[in-house]
Amino acid sequence: MLTTIAAAQLPVLILLLAAGTVAKIWTAARGAEPGALSKLGPAVLVAERWHKPAMMCCAFGELFLLVGLLATDLPFFRWGTTAFFAVSTYVLWELRRRRPDVGCGCFGEVSATPVGLRSLGRTVVLTAMAAGLLQLPEATGWSILTGITWAHAPAALGGLLVLLALSPEIEEGAARLRYRAPCEQRSLDTATALNRLRASKTWHSHEHLLSSTDPADSWRELCWRFFAYPGRSHTGESVDVVFAIYLSGRHPAVRVALVDIDGRPVKAKPLPDSLPISA
């Protein structure tokens, strides 16, 4: 019975380790604004310049344990996973005592809620789940996963529901969806806006007017990001080709204008009313 319950918790642990790894790497690598990591997880216990490396180190540590559990039958990875969650419990306790204003960072920026008893309870439950793996016969995690049957489903579902109940990220995610910030207050990386611009039809239809594909200037006004490029009009006049991209939606609107050196708009060459067709 205990072996069945322990085996049923393996997919839950694998899921949590994978989610934590992906979320931490995404948070650390997405180019968050300065100081954004200073309120997430154990990184706050080190100097500011080490915030991002500390989060990446934690993410790759979880990835190392995840791969080891799946690919090998070495007891080291089962003991290591148990030790990881036990140490995490201690670290979160210290965070709650020393920095009650910061989140655990367990799942990157989603875990920004200050550490409470629920977060601590979750790591205690995960520690117990990981300790249960020590009771399993020596076999790779993958072979154990493939041997799981419907008889393991109640124990796996029960463990997952307990973790969900102890996860403040659920309420945090629901709140973000319910009270989404207005467009003008949302952050969007300049590189992302530029990639969306270059994928648009407006860009491709005016690219031949540009003297350079590197923007000479860029700025934001409310929900619009502007990119100005040096270029020439259809008559050969030196102009600035200014693109404006809307910062919301999967297929954002893109506008373009030609401006001369005095800041006056230049009319674009009109499209022909009809095209000659060869017989």
MARDRENRO-252306 format. One record per residue (C-alpha): residue in one letter; chain; x, y, z. Coordinates in nm, 4 decimals. Example, Ala and Ser with C-alpha at 12.3 -4.5 7.8 and 13.67 -1.06 7.14 Angstrom:
% residues 2
<node residu="a" chaine="A" x="1.2300" y="-0.4500" z="0.7800"/>
<node residu="s" chaine="A" x="1.3670" y="-0.1060" z="0.7140"/>
% end
This chain:
% residues 279
<node residu="m" chaine="A" x="0.0000" y="0.0000" z="0.0000"/>
<node residu="l" chaine="A" x="0.2732" y="0.2487" z="0.0986"/>
<node residu="t" chaine="A" x="0.4704" y="0.1535" z="-0.2125"/>
<node residu="t" chaine="A" x="0.1665" y="0.2240" z="-0.4301"/>
<node residu="i" chaine="A" x="0.1155" y="0.5672" z="-0.2701"/>
<node residu="a" chaine="A" x="0.4866" y="0.6519" z="-0.3074"/>
<node residu="a" chaine="A" x="0.4911" y="0.5495" z="-0.6748"/>
<node residu="a" chaine="A" x="0.1791" y="0.7598" z="-0.7378"/>
<node residu="q" chaine="A" x="0.3559" y="1.0716" z="-0.6093"/>
<node residu="l" chaine="A" x="0.6431" y="1.0431" z="-0.8595"/>
<node residu="p" chaine="A" x="0.4519" y="1.2045" z="-1.1513"/>
<node residu="v" chaine="A" x="0.3402" y="1.4829" z="-0.9151"/>
<node residu="l" chaine="A" x="0.7012" y="1.5538" z="-0.8140"/>
<node residu="i" chaine="A" x="0.8150" y="1.5397" z="-1.1768"/>
<node residu="l" chaine="A" x="0.5425" y="1.7887" z="-1.2735"/>
<node residu="l" chaine="A" x="0.6346" y="2.0293" z="-0.9915"/>
<node residu="l" chaine="A" x="1.0079" y="2.0129" z="-1.0669"/>
<node residu="a" chaine="A" x="0.9468" y="2.0738" z="-1.4387"/>
<node residu="a" chaine="A" x="0.7093" y="2.3650" z="-1.3735"/>
<node residu="g" chaine="A" x="0.9519" y="2.5240" z="-1.1271"/>
<node residu="t" chaine="A" x="1.2434" y="2.4902" z="-1.3694"/>
<node residu="v" chaine="A" x="1.0600" y="2.6452" z="-1.6642"/>
<node residu="a" chaine="A" x="0.9081" y="2.9285" z="-1.4599"/>
<node residu="k" chaine="A" x="1.2387" y="3.0284" z="-1.2992"/>
<node residu="i" chaine="A" x="1.4314" y="3.0253" z="-1.6283"/>
<node residu="w" chaine="A" x="1.1574" y="3.2258" z="-1.8005"/>
<node residu="t" chaine="A" x="1.1496" y="3.4832" z="-1.5209"/>
<node residu="a" chaine="A" x="1.5280" y="3.5219" z="-1.5061"/>
<node residu="a" chaine="A" x="1.5806" y="3.5289" z="-1.8829"/>
<node residu="r" chaine="A" x="1.2943" y="3.7538" z="-1.9955"/>
<node residu="g" chaine="A" x="1.4829" y="4.0722" z="-1.9089"/>
<node residu="a" chaine="A" x="1.2848" y="4.1836" z="-1.6079"/>
<node residu="e" chaine="A" x="1.3217" y="4.5466" z="-1.5040"/>
<node residu="p" chaine="A" x="1.5955" y="4.6303" z="-1.2493"/>
<node residu="g" chaine="A" x="1.5008" y="4.5230" z="-0.8984"/>
<node residu="a" chaine="A" x="1.2207" y="4.2914" z="-1.0130"/>
<node residu="l" chaine="A" x="1.4026" y="3.9852" z="-0.8756"/>
<node residu="s" chaine="A" x="1.4678" y="4.1515" z="-0.5406"/>
<node residu="k" chaine="A" x="1.1289" y="4.0337" z="-0.4120"/>
<node residu="l" chaine="A" x="1.1449" y="3.6723" z="-0.5288"/>
<node residu="g" chaine="A" x="1.2761" y="3.3742" z="-0.3400"/>
<node residu="p" chaine="A" x="1.6138" y="3.3016" z="-0.1829"/>
<node residu="a" chaine="A" x="1.7834" y="3.5320" z="-0.4359"/>
<node residu="v" chaine="A" x="1.7006" y="3.8197" z="-0.2009"/>
<node residu="l" chaine="A" x="1.9464" y="3.6762" z="0.0515"/>
<node residu="v" chaine="A" x="2.2421" y="3.7467" z="-0.1785"/>
<node residu="a" chaine="A" x="2.3844" y="4.0658" z="-0.3312"/>
<node residu="e" chaine="A" x="2.1782" y="4.2277" z="-0.6078"/>
<node residu="r" chaine="A" x="2.4196" y="4.1349" z="-0.8861"/>
<node residu="w" chaine="A" x="2.3706" y="3.7681" z="-0.7914"/>
<node residu="h" chaine="A" x="1.9898" y="3.7714" z="-0.8030"/>
<node residu="k" chaine="A" x="1.9587" y="3.6375" z="-1.1573"/>
<node residu="p" chaine="A" x="2.2461" y="3.3811" z="-1.1275"/>
<node residu="a" chaine="A" x="2.0952" y="3.2545" z="-0.8006"/>
<node residu="m" chaine="A" x="1.7560" y="3.1971" z="-0.9625"/>
<node residu="m" chaine="A" x="1.9151" y="3.0286" z="-1.2654"/>
<node residu="c" chaine="A" x="2.1258" y="2.8093" z="-1.0369"/>
<node residu="c" chaine="A" x="1.8131" y="2.6999" z="-0.8506"/>
<node residu="a" chaine="A" x="1.6357" y="2.6265" z="-1.1801"/>
<node residu="f" chaine="A" x="1.9188" y="2.4124" z="-1.3161"/>
<node residu="g" chaine="A" x="1.9417" y="2.2328" z="-0.9819"/>
<node residu="e" chaine="A" x="1.5773" y="2.1315" z="-1.0194"/>
<node residu="l" chaine="A" x="1.6418" y="2.0286" z="-1.3798"/>
<node residu="f" chaine="A" x="1.9373" y="1.8154" z="-1.2674"/>
<node residu="l" chaine="A" x="1.7211" y="1.6344" z="-1.0115"/>
<node residu="l" chaine="A" x="1.4380" y="1.5950" z="-1.2635"/>
<node residu="v" chaine="A" x="1.6593" y="1.4312" z="-1.5271"/>
<node residu="g" chaine="A" x="1.8304" y="1.2140" z="-1.2656"/>
<node residu="l" chaine="A" x="1.4997" y="1.0864" z="-1.1279"/>
<node residu="l" chaine="A" x="1.3702" y="1.0009" z="-1.4735"/>
<node residu="a" chaine="A" x="1.6820" y="0.8584" z="-1.6365"/>
<node residu="t" chaine="A" x="1.8614" y="0.6725" z="-1.3564"/>
<node residu="d" chaine="A" x="1.7931" y="0.4437" z="-1.0619"/>
<node residu="l" chaine="A" x="2.0648" y="0.6002" z="-0.8449"/>
<node residu="p" chaine="A" x="1.9566" y="0.6581" z="-0.4829"/>
<node residu="f" chaine="A" x="2.1534" y="0.9837" z="-0.4965"/>
<node residu="f" chaine="A" x="1.8768" y="1.1591" z="-0.6904"/>
<node residu="r" chaine="A" x="1.6015" y="1.0411" z="-0.4564"/>
<node residu="w" chaine="A" x="1.7995" y="1.1533" z="-0.1537"/>
<node residu="g" chaine="A" x="1.8919" y="1.4726" z="-0.3377"/>
<node residu="t" chaine="A" x="1.5270" y="1.5535" z="-0.4140"/>
<node residu="t" chaine="A" x="1.4322" y="1.4929" z="-0.0501"/>
<node residu="a" chaine="A" x="1.7183" y="1.7149" z="0.0668"/>
<node residu="f" chaine="A" x="1.6243" y="1.9847" z="-0.1869"/>
<node residu="f" chaine="A" x="1.2690" y="2.0193" z="-0.0566"/>
<node residu="a" chaine="A" x="1.3822" y="1.9934" z="0.3064"/>
<node residu="v" chaine="A" x="1.6339" y="2.2748" z="0.2543"/>
<node residu="s" chaine="A" x="1.3681" y="2.4725" z="0.0667"/>
<node residu="t" chaine="A" x="1.1447" y="2.4477" z="0.3732"/>
<node residu="y" chaine="A" x="1.4196" y="2.5904" z="0.5915"/>
<node residu="v" chaine="A" x="1.4991" y="2.8680" z="0.3424"/>
<node residu="l" chaine="A" x="1.1330" y="2.9701" z="0.3176"/>
<node residu="w" chaine="A" x="1.1115" y="2.9773" z="0.6964"/>
<node residu="e" chaine="A" x="1.4118" y="3.2101" z="0.7038"/>
<node residu="l" chaine="A" x="1.2583" y="3.4263" z="0.4312"/>
<node residu="r" chaine="A" x="0.9347" y="3.4540" z="0.6261"/>
<node residu="r" chaine="A" x="1.1291" y="3.5537" z="0.9366"/>
<node residu="r" chaine="A" x="1.3827" y="3.7912" z="0.7802"/>
<node residu="r" chaine="A" x="1.1991" y="3.9237" z="0.4727"/>
<node residu="p" chaine="A" x="0.8230" y="3.8884" z="0.5245"/>
<node residu="d" chaine="A" x="0.7615" y="4.1140" z="0.2229"/>
<node residu="v" chaine="A" x="0.9036" y="3.8802" z="-0.0447"/>
<node residu="g" chaine="A" x="0.7543" y="3.5835" z="-0.2274"/>
<node residu="c" chaine="A" x="0.9034" y="3.2352" z="-0.2446"/>
<node residu="g" chaine="A" x="0.9830" y="3.2570" z="-0.6176"/>
<node residu="c" chaine="A" x="0.9042" y="2.8841" z="-0.6435"/>
<node residu="f" chaine="A" x="0.7426" y="2.9395" z="-0.9829"/>
<node residu="g" chaine="A" x="0.9170" y="3.2576" z="-1.0866"/>
<node residu="e" chaine="A" x="0.7327" y="3.5868" z="-1.0826"/>
<node residu="v" chaine="A" x="0.3968" y="3.4137" z="-1.0314"/>
<node residu="s" chaine="A" x="0.5111" y="3.3295" z="-0.6762"/>
<node residu="a" chaine="A" x="0.5287" y="3.6928" z="-0.5643"/>
<node residu="t" chaine="A" x="0.2868" y="3.6528" z="-0.2718"/>
<node residu="p" chaine="A" x="0.4743" y="3.6876" z="0.0602"/>
<node residu="v" chaine="A" x="0.5742" y="3.3530" z="0.2099"/>
<node residu="g" chaine="A" x="0.3036" y="3.2215" z="0.4414"/>
<node residu="l" chaine="A" x="0.2068" y="2.8995" z="0.6119"/>
<node residu="r" chaine="A" x="0.0637" y="2.7595" z="0.2883"/>
<node residu="s" chaine="A" x="0.3934" y="2.7904" z="0.1034"/>
<node residu="l" chaine="A" x="0.5741" y="2.6337" z="0.3978"/>
<node residu="g" chaine="A" x="0.3170" y="2.3558" z="0.4176"/>
<node residu="r" chaine="A" x="0.3634" y="2.2820" z="0.0480"/>
<node residu="t" chaine="A" x="0.7384" y="2.2285" z="0.0814"/>
<node residu="v" chaine="A" x="0.6790" y="2.0047" z="0.3859"/>
<node residu="v" chaine="A" x="0.4355" y="1.7926" z="0.1814"/>
<node residu="l" chaine="A" x="0.6838" y="1.7793" z="-0.1099"/>
<node residu="t" chaine="A" x="0.9580" y="1.6719" z="0.1287"/>
<node residu="a" chaine="A" x="0.7367" y="1.3869" z="0.2523"/>
<node residu="m" chaine="A" x="0.6517" y="1.2869" z="-0.1052"/>
<node residu="a" chaine="A" x="1.0200" y="1.2836" z="-0.2021"/>
<node residu="a" chaine="A" x="1.1066" y="1.0793" z="0.1097"/>
<node residu="g" chaine="A" x="0.8465" y="0.8256" z="-0.0029"/>
<node residu="l" chaine="A" x="1.0485" y="0.7612" z="-0.3175"/>
<node residu="l" chaine="A" x="1.3175" y="0.6055" z="-0.0982"/>
<node residu="q" chaine="A" x="1.0777" y="0.3154" z="-0.0364"/>
<node residu="l" chaine="A" x="1.0490" y="0.2292" z="-0.4055"/>
<node residu="p" chaine="A" x="1.2523" y="-0.0513" z="-0.5629"/>
<node residu="e" chaine="A" x="1.5627" y="0.0489" z="-0.7556"/>
<node residu="a" chaine="A" x="1.4397" y="0.1421" z="-1.1029"/>
<node residu="t" chaine="A" x="1.4488" y="0.4448" z="-1.3274"/>
<node residu="g" chaine="A" x="1.1759" y="0.6974" z="-1.2783"/>
<node residu="w" chaine="A" x="1.0675" y="0.6513" z="-1.6374"/>
<node residu="s" chaine="A" x="1.0102" y="0.2764" z="-1.5878"/>
<node residu="i" chaine="A" x="0.8092" y="0.3497" z="-1.2731"/>
<node residu="l" chaine="A" x="0.6007" y="0.6072" z="-1.4610"/>
<node residu="t" chaine="A" x="0.5256" y="0.3653" z="-1.7433"/>
<node residu="g" chaine="A" x="0.4218" y="0.1031" z="-1.4876"/>
<node residu="i" chaine="A" x="0.1654" y="0.3269" z="-1.3177"/>
<node residu="t" chaine="A" x="-0.1919" y="0.2006" z="-1.3516"/>
<node residu="w" chaine="A" x="-0.5366" y="0.3335" z="-1.2706"/>
<node residu="a" chaine="A" x="-0.4921" y="0.1928" z="-0.9202"/>
<node residu="h" chaine="A" x="-0.2403" y="0.4718" z="-0.8557"/>
<node residu="a" chaine="A" x="-0.4783" y="0.7459" z="-0.9753"/>
<node residu="p" chaine="A" x="-0.6541" y="0.8206" z="-0.6413"/>
<node residu="a" chaine="A" x="-0.3231" y="0.8665" z="-0.4572"/>
<node residu="a" chaine="A" x="-0.1747" y="1.0820" z="-0.7355"/>
<node residu="l" chaine="A" x="-0.4889" y="1.2949" z="-0.7588"/>
<node residu="g" chaine="A" x="-0.5043" y="1.3324" z="-0.3824"/>
<node residu="g" chaine="A" x="-0.1431" y="1.4500" z="-0.3665"/>
<node residu="l" chaine="A" x="-0.1987" y="1.6971" z="-0.6488"/>
<node residu="l" chaine="A" x="-0.5122" y="1.8399" z="-0.4862"/>
<node residu="v" chaine="A" x="-0.3282" y="1.8889" z="-0.1565"/>
<node residu="l" chaine="A" x="-0.0508" y="2.0796" z="-0.3351"/>
<node residu="l" chaine="A" x="-0.3026" y="2.2930" z="-0.5236"/>
<node residu="a" chaine="A" x="-0.4761" y="2.3795" z="-0.1980"/>
<node residu="l" chaine="A" x="-0.1404" y="2.4863" z="-0.0528"/>
<node residu="s" chaine="A" x="-0.0424" y="2.6955" z="-0.3561"/>
<node residu="p" chaine="A" x="-0.1098" y="3.0709" z="-0.3278"/>
<node residu="e" chaine="A" x="-0.0111" y="3.0999" z="-0.6954"/>
<node residu="i" chaine="A" x="-0.3614" y="2.9818" z="-0.7895"/>
<node residu="e" chaine="A" x="-0.5212" y="3.2917" z="-0.6382"/>
<node residu="e" chaine="A" x="-0.2415" y="3.5117" z="-0.7741"/>
<node residu="g" chaine="A" x="-0.2964" y="3.3827" z="-1.1282"/>
<node residu="a" chaine="A" x="-0.6741" y="3.4227" z="-1.1011"/>
<node residu="a" chaine="A" x="-0.6326" y="3.7781" z="-0.9714"/>
<node residu="r" chaine="A" x="-0.4045" y="3.8686" z="-1.2616"/>
<node residu="l" chaine="A" x="-0.6594" y="3.7397" z="-1.5101"/>
<node residu="r" chaine="A" x="-0.9488" y="3.9102" z="-1.3329"/>
<node residu="y" chaine="A" x="-0.7821" y="4.2461" z="-1.2801"/>
<node residu="r" chaine="A" x="-0.5627" y="4.2727" z="-1.5842"/>
<node residu="a" chaine="A" x="-0.3804" y="4.6041" z="-1.6081"/>
<node residu="p" chaine="A" x="-0.4939" y="4.8401" z="-1.8857"/>
<node residu="c" chaine="A" x="-0.2889" y="4.8392" z="-2.2034"/>
<node residu="e" chaine="A" x="-0.1037" y="5.1636" z="-2.1289"/>
<node residu="q" chaine="A" x="0.0253" y="5.0189" z="-1.7985"/>
<node residu="r" chaine="A" x="0.1423" y="4.6818" z="-1.9285"/>
<node residu="s" chaine="A" x="0.5092" y="4.6293" z="-1.9981"/>
<node residu="l" chaine="A" x="0.6225" y="4.4911" z="-2.3330"/>
<node residu="d" chaine="A" x="0.9807" y="4.4313" z="-2.4248"/>
<node residu="t" chaine="A" x="1.1027" y="4.6574" z="-2.7069"/>
<node residu="a" chaine="A" x="1.2539" y="4.3590" z="-2.8869"/>
<node residu="t" chaine="A" x="0.9170" y="4.1816" z="-2.8848"/>
<node residu="a" chaine="A" x="0.7434" y="4.4855" z="-3.0339"/>
<node residu="l" chaine="A" x="1.0153" y="4.5103" z="-3.2997"/>
<node residu="n" chaine="A" x="0.9728" y="4.1428" z="-3.3935"/>
<node residu="r" chaine="A" x="0.5984" y="4.1923" z="-3.4295"/>
<node residu="l" chaine="A" x="0.6575" y="4.4968" z="-3.6490"/>
<node residu="r" chaine="A" x="0.8943" y="4.3113" z="-3.8823"/>
<node residu="a" chaine="A" x="0.6433" y="4.0292" z="-3.9203"/>
<node residu="s" chaine="A" x="0.3667" y="4.2675" z="-4.0336"/>
<node residu="k" chaine="A" x="0.2505" y="4.3379" z="-4.3891"/>
<node residu="t" chaine="A" x="0.2990" y="4.7105" z="-4.3319"/>
<node residu="w" chaine="A" x="0.6701" y="4.6557" z="-4.2690"/>
<node residu="h" chaine="A" x="0.7172" y="4.4420" z="-4.5816"/>
<node residu="s" chaine="A" x="0.5312" y="4.6906" z="-4.8025"/>
<node residu="h" chaine="A" x="0.7503" y="4.9834" z="-4.6878"/>
<node residu="e" chaine="A" x="1.0823" y="4.8129" z="-4.6218"/>
<node residu="h" chaine="A" x="1.2161" y="4.9212" z="-4.9637"/>
<node residu="l" chaine="A" x="1.1960" y="5.2849" z="-4.8500"/>
<node residu="l" chaine="A" x="1.4379" y="5.2337" z="-4.5597"/>
<node residu="s" chaine="A" x="1.8035" y="5.3308" z="-4.5755"/>
<node residu="s" chaine="A" x="1.8725" y="5.1095" z="-4.2739"/>
<node residu="t" chaine="A" x="1.6817" y="4.8330" z="-4.0997"/>
<node residu="d" chaine="A" x="1.8071" y="4.9513" z="-3.7594"/>
<node residu="p" chaine="A" x="1.5763" y="5.2083" z="-3.5964"/>
<node residu="a" chaine="A" x="1.7262" y="5.5525" z="-3.5388"/>
<node residu="d" chaine="A" x="1.4834" y="5.6206" z="-3.2533"/>
<node residu="s" chaine="A" x="1.2155" y="5.4456" z="-3.0533"/>
<node residu="w" chaine="A" x="0.9641" y="5.5661" z="-2.7960"/>
<node residu="r" chaine="A" x="0.6339" y="5.4726" z="-2.6391"/>
<node residu="e" chaine="A" x="0.3100" y="5.6671" z="-2.6045"/>
<node residu="l" chaine="A" x="0.0355" y="5.4902" z="-2.4079"/>
<node residu="c" chaine="A" x="-0.0506" y="5.1732" z="-2.6016"/>
<node residu="w" chaine="A" x="0.1700" y="5.2482" z="-2.9016"/>
<node residu="r" chaine="A" x="0.5410" y="5.1820" z="-2.9590"/>
<node residu="f" chaine="A" x="0.7022" y="5.3979" z="-3.2293"/>
<node residu="f" chaine="A" x="1.0100" y="5.3154" z="-3.4378"/>
<node residu="a" chaine="A" x="1.1708" y="5.5783" z="-3.6642"/>
<node residu="y" chaine="A" x="1.3960" y="5.4760" z="-3.9536"/>
<node residu="p" chaine="A" x="1.5977" y="5.6863" z="-4.1974"/>
<node residu="g" chaine="A" x="1.4729" y="5.6470" z="-4.5514"/>
<node residu="r" chaine="A" x="1.3742" y="5.8056" z="-4.8805"/>
<node residu="s" chaine="A" x="1.0347" y="5.8789" z="-5.0265"/>
<node residu="h" chaine="A" x="0.9217" y="5.7609" z="-5.3686"/>
<node residu="t" chaine="A" x="1.0536" y="6.0897" z="-5.5107"/>
<node residu="g" chaine="A" x="1.3988" y="6.0406" z="-5.3547"/>
<node residu="e" chaine="A" x="1.3492" y="6.2922" z="-5.0738"/>
<node residu="s" chaine="A" x="1.5178" y="6.2162" z="-4.7392"/>
<node residu="v" chaine="A" x="1.2500" y="6.1266" z="-4.4849"/>
<node residu="d" chaine="A" x="1.1951" y="5.9502" z="-4.1583"/>
<node residu="v" chaine="A" x="0.9793" y="5.6389" z="-4.1914"/>
<node residu="v" chaine="A" x="0.7896" y="5.6105" z="-3.8638"/>
<node residu="f" chaine="A" x="0.6107" y="5.2894" z="-3.7737"/>
<node residu="a" chaine="A" x="0.3616" y="5.2667" z="-3.4877"/>
<node residu="i" chaine="A" x="0.2668" y="4.9277" z="-3.3434"/>
<node residu="y" chaine="A" x="-0.0194" y="4.8723" z="-3.1024"/>
<node residu="l" chaine="A" x="0.0960" y="4.6888" z="-2.7889"/>
<node residu="s" chaine="A" x="-0.2037" y="4.4644" z="-2.7340"/>
<node residu="g" chaine="A" x="-0.3534" y="4.1681" z="-2.9135"/>
<node residu="r" chaine="A" x="-0.2086" y="3.8708" z="-3.0978"/>
<node residu="h" chaine="A" x="-0.2274" y="4.0519" z="-3.4326"/>
<node residu="p" chaine="A" x="-0.1643" y="4.4157" z="-3.3366"/>
<node residu="a" chaine="A" x="-0.2385" y="4.7063" z="-3.5665"/>
<node residu="v" chaine="A" x="0.0617" y="4.8655" z="-3.7401"/>
<node residu="r" chaine="A" x="0.0604" y="5.2163" z="-3.8888"/>
<node residu="v" chaine="A" x="0.3257" y="5.4005" z="-4.0879"/>
<node residu="a" chaine="A" x="0.3947" y="5.7638" z="-4.1771"/>
<node residu="l" chaine="A" x="0.6640" y="5.9444" z="-4.3791"/>
<node residu="v" chaine="A" x="0.7959" y="6.2665" z="-4.2236"/>
<node residu="d" chaine="A" x="1.0395" y="6.5140" z="-4.3829"/>
<node residu="i" chaine="A" x="1.3262" y="6.6883" z="-4.2035"/>
<node residu="d" chaine="A" x="1.0925" y="6.9702" z="-4.0960"/>
<node residu="g" chaine="A" x="0.8509" y="6.7275" z="-3.9319"/>
<node residu="r" chaine="A" x="0.5848" y="6.7621" z="-4.2003"/>
<node residu="p" chaine="A" x="0.4079" y="6.4514" z="-4.3317"/>
<node residu="v" chaine="A" x="0.5010" y="6.3309" z="-4.6780"/>
<node residu="k" chaine="A" x="0.2355" y="6.1659" z="-4.8895"/>
<node residu="a" chaine="A" x="0.3157" y="5.8098" z="-4.9840"/>
<node residu="k" chaine="A" x="0.2971" y="5.7041" z="-5.3447"/>
<node residu="p" chaine="A" x="-0.0652" y="5.6050" z="-5.4130"/>
<node residu="l" chaine="A" x="-0.1385" y="5.2558" z="-5.5350"/>
<node residu="p" chaine="A" x="-0.2513" y="5.2353" z="-5.8996"/>
<node residu="d" chaine="A" x="-0.6242" y="5.2068" z="-5.9534"/>
<node residu="s" chaine="A" x="-0.5693" y="4.9176" z="-6.1920"/>
<node residu="l" chaine="A" x="-0.2872" y="4.6955" z="-6.3008"/>
<node residu="p" chaine="A" x="-0.2134" y="4.6194" z="-6.6658"/>
<node residu="i" chaine="A" x="-0.2737" y="4.2560" z="-6.7542"/>
<node residu="s" chaine="A" x="-0.1008" y="4.0927" z="-7.0452"/>
<node residu="a" chaine="A" x="-0.3332" y="3.9113" z="-7.2796"/>
% end
